[in-house]
Amino acid sequence: MKLVFPHKEHKDFELIGDNFSIGSSEDAMIQIEAVGMCKNHATIVKDGDDFSIKVDNPAAMVSVNGRLVKESREVREGDLIIMSQVHCKIVTEKIEVPDDNRTRIRMALPKFVLRGVSGVYFGKTFPLRGKTSLGRHSENDIFINVDGISRKHAVISIVADGLEIEDLDSSNGTFVNGEKVTKQAIKIGDEIKLDNIRFLIQSPGMPAAQNQTSKPKQIQGTTNSSANNLSSSSSGSAMKWIATLVVLLLAAGGGAWYLGLLDKFIK
């Protein structure tokens, strides 16, 4: 891991060790000379694979992803740290592998996918292969960067007869179709909820197939309804014309009798 500066105003720093003091002092491990930077501004603390930033000076301005840090705060890979006016991030150093010009074998499509149906993960799809870990720590297969999610929240495994989900002693629990579970078999169509984030177990292409089958039924129903309405409207109009014609004939007959035009026919 290393501390990088996106604006390139300072050199990147390899985070090898446990504590890394930051400030304008010559004694600071990461010396930064900038406007507003205190001599002892902050300290990055490493605990295993986890990092946090501790504010050493009450007058020092430090924020993580726009949130002001008063004493200390956990820092995850990719989080934006601002100290005074200096921007930096903790990232994993990527090792470039040279191309050996060999043909790559295309990976087969997964049998199961996890599709987000709520929150910031709505519409996002994640393939499920072997064992898939879910949690707030960046090393998980599915990285869910939400405060209510535990660092290692749950794991979904492919077993002989389908899928199985196991809760990893998470703080806010793992739910299948609304019921809290510790370890349970799951299948296509089941809803998985981690804290307030909901997912559905699906197979690739499943939503598109459902939409295609539902449209013709809707069109057919609309057509039948329109035909029935048209038939009813035509019948109603015919009855109105017949009633009007009968009234007119009766009125004409009454007028002719009143004027005596029908006397010769009556005699």
BELMOVEN-V582804 format. One line per field, one symbol per residue. phi: phi as a letter, one per 30 degrees, with the letter a starting at -180 (. if undefined). burial: 1 if it has 9 or more other ideal C-beta (glycine too) atoms within 8 Angstrom, else 0. A space follows every 50 residues. Layout:
BEGIN
phi->???
burial->???
END
This chain:
BEGIN
phi->.bcccedidbddbdcckcbbdblddddddcdbcadidddcdabcccbicc bbccddbeddcbbbhicdcdbaadbcejddcbchcccabcbdddcdcddc iddcdddddddbbccdbaidcdidcbdcbhcccblddddddcdcdbedcd ebdabccdceckbbcbdchddcibbbhicdbcaadbbdjdccbchcccbb dbceiddddddddddedddddddddddddddddddddddddddddddddd dddddddddidcddddd
burial->11111000000010100011111100010111010011011111110001 11111110010111000010000011101111110111111000000000 00000000010111110010100001010001111110010111010011 01111111000011111101000111000010000100011111101111 11000100000000000000000000000000000000000000000000 00100110000100000
END
